[in-house]
Amino acid sequence: MTQAHDEVVEPFEPVGHVRIVYLGPVAPHWEIQSDWGNEETIQSFADRANARLVLLPPHDPQFRRNRERVARDAEREQLQLEWDLGFDEEQPEQRA
């Protein structure tokens, strides 16, 4: 018997939109913007996201883990999440 326990992300109707923008190498590195949605929900999410990202520029190894945590948090809150890192993320990573 085969069990179908593959992770399937069910589409959801977003209740708000959040854009996380990288400001540059000088702290604070991040700005969290919203175009629409419940202000209280957005602010609560922004507080948690800022706590995870406050001292992390995108090239920091911890950033990737925290970015995933922020994305899962946005999904739980049913927020449409957008990242603006200021560079094309499709480029392959360069390793030293």
Secondary structure, 3 states (H helix, E strand, C coil): CCCCCCCCCCCCCCCEEEEEEECCCCCCCEEEECCCECHHHHHHHHHHHHHHHCCCCCCCHHHHHHHHHHHHHHHHCCEEEEEECCCCCCCCCCCC
